[in-house]
Amino acid sequence: AAQSPRPEPPQVLCLSAFLSLPHARCEPIRYSVAEERESGSVVANVAEDAGLAPAQLVARRARLASEDGRQRFRLDRGTGRLVVAERLDREELCGQSATCTLPFELLLANPLQFLRVEVTLEDVNDHAPVFPEESLTFKILEKSDPGSRFPLEGARDLDVGSNSVQAYSITPENEYFSLSFGSRSEGDKYVELVLEKPLDREEQAEVHFSVIAVDGGSPPRSGTTQIHVVVLDVNDNAPVFTQERYVVKVLENVPEGSVVLSVVATDRDVGVNGAISYKFSQTVGQSDSGFAIDLTSGEIKLTKPLDFEVAKNHELSVRATDGGGLSAICKVLVEVLDVNDNAPELVVSSFSSPLPENALPGTVVALFTVRDRDAGANGKISCALEDQLSFSLRPAYKNYYELVTVSTLDREEMARYILTVIAADAGSPPLTTTQTFTVDISDVNDNAPVFNQTSYTMYVHENNVPTVLVGAVSAADADLGPNAKVTYFLAPHRSAEQPPCSCISMNSENGHVFVLRPLDYEQVRQIEVLVSASDAGSPRLSSNVTVRLVPSSRVRENWALLCILDVCL
């Protein structure tokens, strides 16, 4: 059964080193969890270890973010638990590195806070040792001295530590050979067949046995290769390389077919026994290493492009074999040098659009991280916001940036902003990446309706018929939607002692003004009312205008009628 994750001791928040950052935690929260855990498995209660209540996770919109954008873990905001989001294969994620740590950030808003979390994957013994070849044939001279050594390519186990290969053995045991294995001063492991007594081809022409590699897991796993020894007539010198280990540095952009290195081995024998041929001694998973070796010259060439970001070095094993079957192995380490062939990458963690026009300066619009897979100056990134006065960039934490407002916004002046962020590395020439943010500004009810006239005068024929249309008022609102929907109504008169006029009404939708009953010019020379236009925002905004209604005498009948028609058109 997989072991339960072991949380590290609680960490202490740094109070001084990161005062300029929004509550960055000085030391990460660390956990350990066995690989191959099922999706949904609980790692630990990260909220508890961070000193947070689950309610705070919800209120502060807690989320997880990693530099590569991949979510291998999931945060349960309701409980504060950190759970596995996908099957975690240590060998796939970290190869044979001694440690395998998956870092990510726990991000909280209001206020912005970063908590770094590191989960160490512990190895389980889920791989058996595997030899590069299922069977090996050795051609050994019958007069070889006891103590002669014949190198084997060791088995490879994808697991690490005690779960990797620990021992080798021969089965069935025989009187001619034993095994020697261990590590050289450079740290390279070796496995060798050791000749215990001279061979006699005339007595026994061939020897067969198996070599077994066993790891240190519980229970242990093993792998086997079959050994076939062909006894030859005398060839008493094996090839010897001029170096046991070759190291060469190569730029990652050298073309295919380029010669990387030539290895050289010599043999003191002559004729067929001194003729040397070269080949790669393939290791597991290295069948397409991207290199080829000339059989007779030992010249190593590229067969496919190198990529520093994929593999910073390549280790090759070269076997030199003479015509009598004796061989030697050397190691070749190809160190790949970085060139600036990767543009910066920009990963958006959060983005807010639309943005209300009353957002305060300093409001965070977007949070993003930048990275560059190149190394050194080629991977050093700077970010800039292109030609923008209302927004700016500010560093948040490590390689995180915030896009924030720096001034008040007005939707009526600018309803949409196209913001361009340029990330450039420090290579020569520099490579750049552009990210565009389209920020729409949402309306806030900050404009009252405005009448198209400062006052209105309307005329009506005296003794008019009831409910006659005498004119219309009109107001416009610069806002949008409900904030711009205008309704009209008769407002109370400025003088509280004067009751509102009951002889006038108006249409709230279109501002049409109606006289409800006949008027007598001799009794009423002028009626003055206050009309209000209000929008539907929250809170509502309104404005007022004065409307004067003048009854006309019969003497001016035609003139009054023309005035009415002029207003109503």
Secondary structure, 3 states (H helix, E strand, C coil): CCCCCEECCCCCCCCCCCCCCCCECCCCEEEEEECCCCCCCEEEEHHHHCCCCHHHHHHCCCEEECCCCCCCEEEECCCCEEEECCCCCHHHHHCCCCCCEEEEEEEECCCCEEEEEEEEEECCCCCCCECCCCEEEEEEECCCCCCCEEEECCCECCCCHHHCEEEEEEECCCCCEEEEEEECCCCCEEEEEEECCCCCCCCCCEEEEEEEEEECCCCCCEEEEEEEEEEECCCCCCCEECCCEEEEEEECCCCCCCEEEECCEECCCCHHHHCEEEEECCCCCCCCCCEEECCCCCEEEECCCCCCCCCCEEEEEEEEEECCCCEEEEEEEEEEECCCCCCCEEEEEEECCCEECCCCCCCEEEEEEEECCCCHHHHCEEEEECCCCCEEEEEEECCEEEEEECCCCCCCCCCEEEEEEEEEECCCCCCEEEEEEEEEEECCCCCCCEECCCEEEEEEECCCCCCEEEEECCEECCCCHHHHCCEEEEECCCCCCCCCCCCEEECCCCCEEEECCCCCCCCCCCEEEEEEEECCCCCCCEEEEEEEEEEECHHHHHHHHHHHHHHHC
